[in-house]
Amino acid sequence: MPSRSVPAVPATPLHIQPATEQDIPAIIELAEATWEPTYRFIISKEQIDYMYRVIYTPASLRRQMREQHHTFLLAYVEGQASGFASYSEKPDNVYHLNKIYVLPSHQGQGLGQHLLQAVVEAVRAAGGRTLELNVNRHNPALAFYERQGFAQHREEDIPIGPYWMNDFVLRKDL
């Protein structure tokens, strides 16, 4: 039987770098493209809209960077901003993954794993021993986090304005 040649698929050039305040418009653009598809089957449209307005205004993102000391990472695929993550330090060498979002068109291609690995490496370099995150109890991303070595640490219900986030807190030892 003759062998078929399978065309090689070139690796997608991926670059992850720290974001600055000048990158806030790119973060907002990514959030606009990812939030509704991420949460539409989990929480109400009203809650999505409310939370988005609280978290993703330029002033709120500046406050997260300046006052809350969130470090943002932007992932670029072929020069296009395609995902982002943010993390921050907590007491006792614990760091919190605050956000990780990938454009729907780039999901399932390993970009989330690369972003998460960049966060893990940065946290380890800073002396962090544990990385934790909150994930809605009904979010399908729970399986992604478990595949990445996170385990349920506790449940947490967080008031956000008139709404509640019903989360699992997951942890991974580094």
LINMO-V495606 format. One record per pair of residues at least 6 apart in sequence whose ideal C-beta (glycine too) atoms are under 7 Angstrom apart, sorted by the first residue. I is the first residue (numbers start at 0). J is the second residue. D is the distance in whole Angstrom. If there is no record, write none. Layout:
# LINMO-V495606
I|J|D  I|J|D
This chain:
# LINMO-V495606
11|76|5  11|77|6  12|77|6  13|74|7  13|76|6  13|113|6  14|75|5  15|72|6  15|74|5  15|113|6  15|114|6  15|117|5  16|72|7  16|73|6  17|70|7  17|71|7  17|72|6  18|26|6  18|71|4  18|72|6  18|73|5  18|83|7  20|61|6  20|64|6  22|73|6  23|57|5  23|60|5  23|61|7  25|73|6  25|80|4  26|60|6  26|71|6  26|83|6  27|55|6  29|80|6  29|82|7  29|83|5  29|100|6  29|102|7  30|51|7  30|55|5  30|100|7  32|102|6  33|100|4  33|101|7  33|102|6  33|103|7  34|47|6  34|51|5  35|47|6  36|103|5  37|100|7  38|47|5  41|135|5  41|137|5  41|138|6  46|162|4  49|160|6  49|162|6  50|159|6  53|59|7  53|159|7  53|160|7  63|69|4  63|85|7  64|71|7  67|87|6  68|87|6  68|88|7  69|85|5  69|86|7  69|87|5  69|97|6  70|85|6  70|86|6  70|87|7  70|121|7  71|83|6  71|85|5  72|83|6  72|84|5  72|114|6  72|117|6  72|118|7  73|80|6  73|83|5  74|81|5  74|82|4  74|83|7  74|110|6  74|113|7  74|114|5  75|81|6  76|105|6  76|110|7  81|101|7  81|102|5  81|105|5  81|110|6  82|100|6  82|101|4  82|102|6  82|105|7  82|110|5  82|111|7  82|114|6  83|98|7  83|100|6  84|96|7  84|98|6  84|99|4  84|114|5  84|118|5  85|97|4  85|98|5  86|94|5  86|95|6  86|96|5  86|97|6  86|118|5  86|122|6  87|94|7  87|95|5  87|97|6  88|94|6  89|95|6  92|126|6  92|127|5  92|128|4  92|129|7  93|127|7  93|129|5  93|131|6  94|122|4  94|127|4  94|130|5  95|131|6  95|132|7  96|118|6  96|130|6  96|132|4  99|111|6  99|114|6  99|115|6  101|110|5  101|111|5  111|143|6  112|147|7  115|147|6  118|130|7  119|130|6  119|173|6  122|130|6  122|173|6  123|173|5  127|173|6  128|172|7  128|173|6  129|170|6  129|171|7  129|172|6  129|173|6  130|171|5  130|173|6  131|152|6  131|168|6  131|169|6  131|170|5  132|144|7  132|149|7  132|169|5  133|155|7  133|166|4  133|168|6  134|140|6  134|141|5  134|144|6  134|166|6  134|167|6  134|169|6  135|164|6  135|165|7  135|166|6  136|165|5  136|166|6  136|167|6  141|167|7  144|169|5  148|171|5  149|169|4  149|170|6  149|171|5  150|169|6  150|170|6  151|167|5  151|169|6  152|168|5  152|169|6  152|170|4  153|168|5  154|167|6  155|166|5  155|168|5  156|163|6  156|165|5  157|163|7  157|164|4  157|166|6
